[in-house]
Amino acid sequence: MTEQRHGPRTGVRQVWSTGRYPSLAPNLLPAVARLVNAANVTTGDRTLDVGCGTGNASIAAARAGGDVIGLDVTRSMLEEARENAAVAGLDGIEWLEGDAESLPFRDGSHAVTLSNFGHVFAPDPDRATAELIRVTESGGCVAFTAWSPDGLVGELTDVLADHLGEGAGGSRRHLEWGDSAYVREHVPDSCDLSFERQVLPFRYASPEHFWQSVSEAGPLSPVVSTLDDPELRADIRRDALDCLSEWFVDNAVRVEYLLVRATVE
């Protein structure tokens, strides 16, 4: 795979290599279970996990019997994934550094293609979704999760945009695939689609604890933690906490997302 040194995928690598994303990854495990169950991964299924991160979905699919390849653009994530698979006693997963927008596989090469909050963060998520469909065999399953644009992630995206400009904390383009109407418009009519609107609880002692965690990890870390203006940082924190308080119930921040399942014809 050839990329420009300072192209958009370099930026993706830098974002996900910054901060402490692996500390957040366990919060996604309930979504992983739903995703793998929805895809109905069974013994021997050739399964591809795109944007595999620290390996949660790859490991779950392998435990279900799938013959799994986990692909991610970020090398440090793949290192974490290998370690997690080793702890689980799974040495059969293949880990591959690669680009979600140009998957290094022939058409129809996988029975199941998964992405757990992964490919939607590619520079061009529409193209990445088309790639997921391309590499899935006829009758096979594409299943992915995406944050809902009208949920907490969408609101926090707007908070950062209000203070720092559009795209500073992640473009709303990456949330479009969490809208079932958008998915229907951009997936070929030949695919049989189903949707589940779900809520993922991120368990923390307070909204303040959640904000501290997400502002130091993942895509928000290089945006918030590096701001030189303490007044601006305080303003962002205040507005973010106002937003978070509306979604904080029973010691959990409730984050809405969409689970999409497509049967490829």
C-alpha positions as MATLAB code, in Angstrom:
seq = 'MTEQRHGPRTGVRQVWSTGRYPSLAPNLLPAVARLVNAANVTTGDRTLDVGCGTGNASIAAARAGGDVIGLDVTRSMLEEARENAAVAGLDGIEWLEGDAESLPFRDGSHAVTLSNFGHVFAPDPDRATAELIRVTESGGCVAFTAWSPDGLVGELTDVLADHLGEGAGGSRRHLEWGDSAYVREHVPDSCDLSFERQVLPFRYASPEHFWQSVSEAGPLSPVVSTLDDPELRADIRRDALDCLSEWFVDNAVRVEYLLVRATVE';
ca = [
       0.000    0.000    0.000;
       1.400    3.389   -1.038;
       0.404    6.605    0.704;
       1.569   10.181    0.748;
       3.635   10.867    3.797;
       1.306   13.546    5.133;
      -1.943   12.381    3.531;
      -5.260   11.796    5.323;
      -4.408    8.246    6.352;
      -1.257    9.511    8.065;
      -3.546   11.759   10.092;
      -5.753    8.803   10.991;
      -2.727    6.886   12.240;
      -1.574    9.844   14.321;
      -4.996   10.330   15.898;
      -5.422    6.709   16.957;
      -1.799    6.383   18.074;
      -2.262    9.340   20.428;
      -3.645    9.149   23.934;
      -4.914    6.029   25.674;
      -7.488    4.565   23.305;
      -6.877    0.988   24.560;
      -8.210    2.117   27.948;
     -11.535    3.004   26.284;
     -11.806   -0.110   24.114;
     -13.304   -2.403   26.814;
     -16.345   -0.105   26.945;
     -17.173   -1.273   23.417;
     -17.411   -4.979   24.304;
     -21.236   -5.118   24.594;
     -21.463   -3.711   21.067;
     -18.954   -6.318   19.883;
     -21.117   -9.158   21.179;
     -24.195   -7.777   19.399;
     -22.218   -7.248   16.199;
     -20.785  -10.759   16.003;
     -24.137  -12.303   16.925;
     -25.903  -10.240   14.245;
     -23.369  -11.406   11.665;
     -23.947  -15.017   12.743;
     -20.276  -15.931   12.510;
     -19.948  -19.714   12.495;
     -17.174  -22.280   12.286;
     -14.953  -21.838    9.251;
     -16.435  -18.536    8.073;
     -13.806  -16.416    6.334;
     -14.191  -13.287    8.440;
     -12.619   -9.859    7.959;
     -12.634   -7.231   10.728;
     -11.941   -3.791    9.221;
     -10.612   -1.114   11.554;
     -10.056   -3.836   14.121;
      -8.386   -1.572   16.681;
      -7.315   -3.545   19.734;
      -8.936   -6.700   18.379;
     -12.225   -6.925   20.274;
     -14.400   -7.997   17.335;
     -11.682  -10.163   15.784;
     -11.299  -12.089   19.021;
     -15.057  -12.518   19.433;
     -15.393  -13.737   15.839;
     -12.515  -16.185   16.296;
     -14.102  -17.526   19.477;
     -17.276  -18.091   17.449;
     -15.253  -20.252   15.050;
     -14.453  -17.782   12.298;
     -11.246  -17.852   10.267;
     -10.374  -14.235   11.038;
      -8.246  -11.458    9.586;
      -8.062   -8.234   11.595;
      -7.063   -5.162    9.565;
      -6.198   -1.696   10.847;
      -4.333    1.343    9.539;
      -2.582    1.900   12.889;
       0.363   -0.322   13.743;
       0.220    0.328   17.489;
      -3.392   -0.873   17.553;
      -2.390   -4.094   15.829;
       0.304   -4.650   18.440;
      -2.342   -4.316   21.173;
      -4.610   -6.669   19.223;
      -1.908   -9.329   18.974;
      -1.313   -9.117   22.719;
      -5.027   -9.394   23.470;
      -5.371  -12.406   21.178;
      -2.412  -14.066   22.885;
      -4.039  -13.593   26.292;
      -7.202  -15.210   24.882;
      -5.134  -18.141   23.592;
      -6.023  -17.383   19.972;
      -2.996  -17.698   17.711;
      -4.893  -18.252   14.467;
      -5.962  -14.659   13.825;
      -4.042  -12.908   11.055;
      -3.262   -9.242   11.755;
      -2.750   -6.978    8.783;
      -1.867   -3.297    8.430;
      -4.050   -1.867    5.688;
      -6.383    0.804    4.384;
     -10.168    0.459    4.725;
     -10.636    2.428    1.505;
      -8.502    0.017   -0.514;
      -8.809   -3.451    0.989;
      -6.115   -5.846   -0.283;
      -8.538   -8.654   -1.104;
     -10.293   -9.876   -4.230;
     -14.024   -9.424   -4.753;
     -16.196  -11.782   -2.722;
     -13.303  -13.223   -0.735;
     -15.000  -13.230    2.692;
     -18.187  -14.748    4.069;
     -18.447  -12.119    6.810;
     -17.056   -8.591    6.937;
     -17.236   -6.691   10.222;
     -16.393   -3.213   11.435;
     -16.999   -2.077   15.002;
     -16.878    1.741   15.001;
     -13.973    1.339   12.599;
     -14.308    1.962    8.864;
     -16.672    4.907    9.439;
     -13.653    6.911   10.654;
     -11.779    6.452    7.375;
     -11.164    9.717    5.483;
     -13.866    8.618    3.008;
     -16.332    6.386    4.891;
     -18.561    6.008    1.816;
     -15.705    4.466   -0.128;
     -14.739    2.305    2.852;
     -18.285    0.943    3.105;
     -18.252    0.123   -0.600;
     -15.045   -1.828    0.009;
     -16.656   -3.837    2.813;
     -19.413   -4.842    0.410;
     -17.009   -5.549   -2.471;
     -14.945   -8.112   -0.572;
     -17.998   -9.969    0.780;
     -19.286  -12.985   -1.129;
     -22.798  -13.290   -2.546;
     -25.062  -14.366    0.289;
     -22.479  -13.185    2.806;
     -22.918  -10.653    5.575;
     -21.561   -7.163    6.159;
     -22.189   -5.936    9.701;
     -20.968   -2.723   11.270;
     -21.652   -0.228   14.032;
     -21.656    3.569   13.818;
     -22.375    6.328   16.327;
     -25.783    7.962   15.932;
     -25.616   11.552   14.641;
     -28.484   12.594   16.923;
     -26.954   10.967   20.010;
     -24.220   11.965   22.438;
     -21.351   11.649   19.961;
     -23.137   13.981   17.564;
     -23.720   16.519   20.329;
     -20.080   16.435   21.458;
     -18.997   16.838   17.838;
     -21.122   19.980   17.674;
     -19.655   21.315   20.937;
     -16.131   21.061   19.552;
     -17.185   22.528   16.208;
     -18.761   25.516   17.967;
     -15.491   26.321   19.729;
     -12.852   25.142   17.265;
     -14.485   25.004   13.846;
     -16.061   22.243   11.781;
     -14.103   19.005   11.812;
     -11.948   19.855   14.823;
     -13.329   17.013   16.924;
     -14.297   14.748   14.074;
     -16.374   15.491   11.030;
     -20.108   14.841   11.012;
     -19.377   12.895    7.833;
     -18.207   10.044   10.062;
     -21.615   10.005   11.757;
     -23.679    9.740    8.570;
     -23.450    5.955    8.590;
     -25.208    5.953   11.964;
     -28.345    7.221   10.195;
     -30.447    4.396    8.716;
     -31.873    6.677    6.004;
     -28.360    7.572    4.843;
     -27.370    3.903    4.821;
     -30.369    2.991    2.661;
     -29.487    5.736    0.184;
     -25.824    4.740   -0.130;
     -25.887    0.936   -0.055;
     -26.780   -0.911   -3.286;
     -30.433   -1.898   -3.565;
     -29.311   -5.490   -4.025;
     -28.258   -5.637   -0.361;
     -30.873   -6.752    2.157;
     -30.570   -4.320    5.082;
     -31.622   -4.509    8.717;
     -31.009   -2.043   11.548;
     -30.900   -2.035   15.336;
     -30.759    1.192   17.328;
     -28.752    0.422   20.466;
     -27.398    2.168   23.557;
     -23.900    1.517   24.846;
     -23.338    2.349   28.540;
     -19.935    3.813   29.378;
     -19.720    3.307   33.137;
     -18.047    6.112   35.080;
     -18.414    7.708   38.508;
     -19.479   11.032   36.994;
     -19.722   12.962   33.719;
     -16.459   14.637   34.745;
     -14.704   11.261   34.871;
     -16.009   10.382   31.415;
     -14.844   13.688   29.947;
     -11.407   13.273   31.498;
     -11.144    9.835   29.922;
     -12.296   10.692   26.388;
     -10.359   13.959   26.247;
      -7.161   12.040   26.960;
      -7.782    9.132   24.578;
      -8.725    8.419   20.995;
      -9.652   11.151   18.520;
     -10.307   13.863   21.127;
      -6.882   13.661   22.732;
      -4.872   15.609   20.117;
      -7.676   18.180   19.913;
      -8.411   18.965   23.555;
      -5.313   18.044   25.537;
      -2.985   20.107   23.347;
      -4.928   23.390   23.492;
      -2.705   26.185   24.797;
      -5.561   28.483   25.809;
      -6.746   27.490   29.313;
      -9.887   29.620   29.006;
     -10.854   27.875   25.769;
     -10.227   24.473   27.321;
     -12.421   25.439   30.275;
     -15.210   26.637   27.979;
     -15.139   23.397   25.987;
     -15.168   21.340   29.175;
     -18.120   23.317   30.562;
     -20.226   22.859   27.431;
     -19.234   19.207   27.101;
     -20.272   18.520   30.697;
     -23.602   20.275   30.137;
     -24.147   17.901   27.241;
     -22.937   14.818   29.110;
     -25.171   15.452   32.116;
     -28.217   14.856   29.910;
     -26.960   11.400   28.954;
     -25.663   10.299   32.377;
     -27.989    7.782   34.060;
     -27.222    5.245   36.807;
     -23.476    5.865   36.693;
     -23.309    5.397   32.950;
     -23.024    7.720   29.994;
     -25.546    6.359   27.492;
     -24.124    6.508   23.971;
     -26.492    5.698   21.110;
     -25.363    3.844   18.011;
     -26.703    1.997   14.989;
     -26.011   -1.657   14.225;
     -26.281   -2.318   10.495;
     -26.521   -5.744    8.884;
     -26.440   -6.179    5.111;
     -26.803   -9.449    3.235;
     -24.878   -9.122   -0.026;
     -26.588  -10.409   -3.169;
];
